[in-house]
Amino acid sequence: MSNADRIARLQARVEYLASPELEGRAPGSPGGLKARRNVEEAFTGLDLEPRGENGYRQAIPTIDGSNLLGAIRGTGPHADRYILVNAHYDHLGVHFGQVHPGADDNASGVSVLLDVARQLADHGGLDRTVLIVSFDAEEPPHFYTSDMGSMYFVAHPTVPLERIDMMLCLDLIGHPIGPPSLPAEVRNSMLVMGAEKTAGVGAIVDGIDTPGIWPRRLDNDIFPPVSDHYAFQQVGIPSLFFTVGRDRYYHTPEDTPEKLDYPKLLAFADYLAVLVTQLAGHDGFVYDANAVDDAATLATLVELGRHAAPLARKATQVAALVDKLEQRLEDGTGLGPGDRGTLQAAMQAVEEAFA
């Protein structure tokens, strides 16, 4: 299939999931059930092995929600272990009397998840089994509650949690970063959080060169865990969180399909397929919950911050602070807990400047 055809397929998936017919995909709503059927039919078309409790489905009884889980079976020595890749399919539904389409949050993630699943299914020979998951009920009012799809799964796993070596979470991945005046290496950036917690994973993330996408690592704690990776972090399962951050359309009725960058989504799908393949063959998943990577975080902030500075006064002030912190790293002084608070504030200012 040509790249043009794949882009058209990505766009068609987003447009359906974010269409007025689905009314924002709230869990248990008619639109939420239609979204569930759409993703489930895609799992069937890909011939994924069902890993729910009822086929692909894992019911969340209290909210009439349902997680969807399918697998691409590994054939190597670690075939009984898992790399889990997820993008939640629900959204806010009708909120304050208005439909919230949720094109970027998170129809974009679902579209890429399914493209990656197709690539991996065609690949063959994966060392580990890849679990393709689309959780329900990620959004408020279920977020951080026992009804949140990922929280429910962790409490009622359909595969042994101790066999999940890493969880990859896709959320808000479809819009370009910043205005059209910025260069492609900024607008096509993809933020990656959490790689420093697992030995060797940062090098894998950095070592994949995919045209059209620039992965930029941040320390796991720069943002609070604002998506489904939260549930896995609570039980000590390593995670990678992929996002382009919040923009002005986040959680508004204006989060619509035409605002997304579909070639960027295609490039990211290609990057992610290679990453999952390499992670599936990674020998040692040694998790260190206390690990930090100040150098990677500063490198991302320096690159993005210099482009954000002309857009917002606060970002200009932040750029100067980041330069000082970078100099301290180069001098061997190192950063302390207070400095990481500065990094968090810096990234927030950059995100607001690009929004």
HELIX and SHEET records of a PDB file:
HELIX    1   1 ASN A    3  LEU A   17  1                                  15    
HELIX    2   2 PRO A   20  LEU A   22  5                                   3    
HELIX    3   3 PRO A   30  GLY A   45  1                                  16    
HELIX    4   4 PRO A   61  ILE A   63  5                                   3    
HELIX    5   5 ALA A  103  ALA A  107  3                                   5    
HELIX    6   6 SER A  108  HIS A  123  1                                  16    
HELIX    7   7 GLY A  149  ALA A  155  1                                   7    
HELIX    8   8 LEU A  161  ARG A  163  5                                   3    
HELIX    9   9 ALA A  184  ARG A  187  1                                   4    
HELIX   10  10 ALA A  195  LYS A  197  5                                   3    
HELIX   11  11 VAL A  201  GLY A  207  1                                   7    
HELIX   12  12 HIS A  229  GLN A  234  1                                   6    
HELIX   13  13 PRO A  257  LYS A  259  5                                   3    
HELIX   14  14 TYR A  262  ALA A  280  1                                  19    
HELIX   15  15 ASP A  294  ALA A  308  1                                  15    
HELIX   16  16 ALA A  309  LEU A  311  5                                   3    
HELIX   17  17 ARG A  313  ASP A  331  1                                  19    
HELIX   18  18 PRO A  337  PHE A  354  1                                  18    
SHEET    1   A 3 GLU A  49  PRO A  50  0                                        
SHEET    2   A 3 GLY A  65  ILE A  72 -1                                        
SHEET    3   A 3 ARG A  57  ILE A  60 -1                                        
SHEET    1   B 8 GLU A  49  PRO A  50  0                                        
SHEET    2   B 8 GLY A  65  ILE A  72 -1                                        
SHEET    3   B 8 THR A 129  SER A 134 -1                                        
SHEET    4   B 8 TYR A  82  ASN A  86  1                                        
SHEET    5   B 8 ILE A 164  LEU A 170  1                                        
SHEET    6   B 8 SER A 239  THR A 243  1                                        
SHEET    7   B 8 SER A 189  MET A 193 -1                                        
SHEET    8   B 8 TRP A 214  LEU A 218  1                                        
SHEET    1   C 2 GLY A  93  HIS A  95  0                                        
SHEET    2   C 2 GLN A  98  HIS A 100 -1                                        
END                                                                             
